[in-house]
Amino acid sequence: MAVTVRQCETSFVKKLIHGMIGADHMSKDPLSKDPSRLGNPRLLTVSRPELLVEGSDRGFRVLVHGLLAFSVRLEAIRAGFGSLIGLTGVQYTILISIRHLEGDGNVSVIRVARHLRLSGAFVTIEIGKMIKLGLLAKKTDTKDRRRVCLHVTRRGVALLSKLAPTQRRVNDVLFGGLTASTVPVLRTAVDRLAADGDRALALLDYLARDENGFADVAPATKI
């Protein structure tokens, strides 16, 4: 019987929470041996059954904290790549993204913004800086002369080519724990998490502005 990507993704997440991450860390936590210390249901940070292990969100929290730790390192490595070629981390990401997107057709500011899930205004500002540096250039769309497309200049390509050997060495170590079978599953999961993140941020913003939400909650103070 064929297994769908969604089924693989669901299995992958469950392994992270119930086994590969959750169980391993819980076994080292003395509190996990005492069922009475699993936590007050009112203090659970999630409620979906898929994210709980025997009613506890401990494994989920370990997963989130692991993701946070990885994101900090990923951001630091991105900034490091950028600094090697005289750019910020975001500028490096925009530059290499445009280079890759060029292989699939014309690249517009909107396309870059959607690809990176950034605001169009922010991307426009950063692209303007790199145009001044001579790393990017604008050209008129041959199919629609009202549109402007972006492309990486020879100077930009030269910088990326110079950086590539270092990228390969670092990325091979950074993602050394992945296999050919887990890469597509993780990629699908990350895409879904990014989309869910947008919805979660919108929900948090709505709840924060709700007069009946946290208006009566006193801010934390130092003791």
C-alpha positions in Angstrom: 0.0 0.0 0.0 1.4 3.4 -1.0 2.2 5.8 1.8 1.4 9.5 1.2 3.7 12.4 2.1 1.1 13.6 4.7 1.2 10.2 6.4 5.0 10.2 6.5 4.9 13.7 7.8 2.5 12.8 10.6 4.6 9.8 11.5 7.7 11.9 11.5 6.2 14.5 13.9 4.9 11.7 16.2 8.4 10.2 16.4 9.9 13.5 17.3 7.4 14.1 20.2 6.8 10.5 21.4 10.2 9.0 20.8 13.2 10.5 19.1 13.0 13.7 21.2 10.3 13.4 23.8 11.0 10.0 25.3 14.8 10.4 25.2 14.7 13.7 27.1 11.9 12.6 29.4 13.8 9.5 30.5 16.6 11.8 31.8 14.2 14.0 33.6 13.5 12.8 37.2 10.1 14.6 37.2 8.9 12.3 34.3 9.2 9.3 36.6 6.5 10.7 38.9 3.1 10.7 37.2 1.8 13.3 39.7 4.4 15.8 38.4 3.3 15.7 34.8 1.6 19.0 35.2 -1.7 20.7 35.8 -4.1 20.3 32.8 -4.8 24.0 33.0 -1.1 24.7 32.4 -0.8 22.6 29.2 0.7 24.6 26.3 -1.1 22.5 23.7 -4.3 20.5 23.6 -4.1 18.5 20.3 -3.9 14.7 21.1 -1.1 14.3 18.5 1.1 16.7 20.5 0.6 15.1 23.9 2.2 12.0 25.5 -0.1 10.4 28.1 -1.7 13.8 28.7 1.6 15.6 29.1 3.1 18.3 26.9 6.6 17.7 28.1 7.8 16.1 24.9 6.2 18.9 22.9 8.0 21.6 24.9 11.3 19.7 24.4 10.6 19.8 20.7 9.8 23.5 20.7 12.9 24.3 22.7 15.0 22.2 20.3 13.6 24.1 17.4 14.4 27.4 19.1 17.9 26.3 19.7 18.4 25.2 16.1 16.8 28.4 14.8 19.4 30.5 16.7 22.2 28.5 15.2 20.7 28.6 11.8 20.4 32.4 12.0 24.0 32.7 13.2 25.2 30.6 10.3 23.2 32.7 7.8 24.7 35.8 9.3 28.1 34.2 9.1 27.7 33.4 5.4 26.6 37.0 4.7 29.5 38.5 6.6 32.0 36.5 4.5 30.8 38.3 1.4 30.2 41.7 3.0 26.4 41.4 3.4 23.9 41.0 6.2 22.2 37.6 6.7 19.0 38.8 5.1 20.8 40.3 2.1 22.7 37.1 1.6 19.4 35.1 1.7 17.7 37.4 -0.8 20.7 37.3 -3.1 21.0 33.5 -3.2 17.2 33.1 -3.4 17.0 35.4 -6.5 19.9 33.4 -8.1 18.0 30.1 -7.5 14.6 31.5 -8.6 16.1 32.8 -11.8 16.3 29.2 -13.0 12.5 29.0 -13.0 11.8 32.2 -14.9 11.6 35.9 -14.3 12.0 37.1 -10.7 10.0 40.0 -9.3 10.1 41.6 -5.8 6.7 40.0 -5.0 8.0 36.6 -6.0 11.0 37.0 -3.7 8.9 38.2 -0.8 6.5 35.3 -1.1 9.3 32.8 -1.4 10.9 34.1 1.8 7.7 35.0 3.6 8.8 38.6 4.1 7.0 41.8 3.4 7.3 43.3 0.0 8.3 46.7 1.4 11.2 45.2 3.4 12.5 43.1 0.4 12.3 46.2 -1.8 14.5 48.2 0.6 17.1 45.4 0.9 17.1 44.9 -2.9 17.7 48.6 -3.4 20.8 48.4 -1.2 22.2 45.4 -3.2 21.5 47.2 -6.5 23.7 50.0 -5.3 26.4 47.5 -4.4 26.2 46.2 -8.0 25.1 42.7 -6.9 21.6 42.9 -8.4 20.2 44.6 -11.5 16.7 45.4 -12.8 15.5 44.6 -16.3 12.2 45.0 -18.1 10.0 41.9 -18.5 10.1 40.9 -22.1 6.5 39.6 -21.9 5.1 42.6 -20.0 7.1 45.8 -20.3 5.2 47.3 -17.3 6.9 44.8 -15.0 10.5 44.9 -13.7 12.5 41.7 -13.1 15.6 41.2 -11.0 18.7 39.3 -11.8 22.0 38.6 -10.1 24.9 40.5 -11.7 28.3 39.0 -12.6 29.7 40.5 -9.4 26.9 38.9 -7.4 27.4 35.5 -9.0 31.2 35.8 -8.3 30.5 36.4 -4.6 28.1 33.4 -4.4 30.6 31.2 -6.2 33.4 32.2 -3.8 31.1 31.4 -0.9 29.8 28.1 -2.2 32.7 25.8 -1.0 32.3 27.1 2.6 28.5 26.7 2.4 28.9 23.1 1.3 31.2 22.2 4.2 29.1 24.0 6.8 25.7 22.8 5.5 26.9 19.2 5.3 27.7 19.3 9.0 24.6 21.3 9.9 22.3 18.8 8.3 24.4 15.8 8.8 21.7 14.0 10.7 19.3 13.9 7.8 18.8 11.1 5.3 17.5 10.9 1.8 14.1 9.8 3.1 13.8 12.4 5.9 14.7 15.4 3.8 11.5 15.6 1.7 9.4 14.9 4.8 11.1 17.6 6.8 10.8 20.0 3.9 7.0 19.4 3.7 6.7 19.7 7.5 8.6 23.0 7.6 6.5 24.5 4.8 3.4 23.6 6.8 4.8 25.0 10.0 5.6 28.3 8.3 2.1 28.6 7.0 0.7 27.6 10.4 3.0 30.1 12.0 1.4 32.9 10.0 -2.0 31.9 11.2 -0.8 31.5 14.8 0.7 35.0 14.7 -2.6 36.5 13.5 -4.4 34.6 16.2 -2.0 35.9 18.9 -2.3 39.4 17.6 -6.1 39.2 17.8 -6.1 37.7 21.3 -3.6 40.4 22.5 -6.0 43.1 21.3 -9.1 41.4 22.8 -10.4 43.5 25.7 -11.6 40.4 27.5 -8.3 38.6 27.0 -5.3 39.8 29.0 -6.5 43.3 30.0 -6.8 42.4 33.6 -3.5 40.4 33.8 -0.8 42.3 35.8 2.6 42.4 34.1 5.4 40.4 35.7 7.6 42.3 38.1 11.0 41.6 39.5 11.2 40.1 43.0 
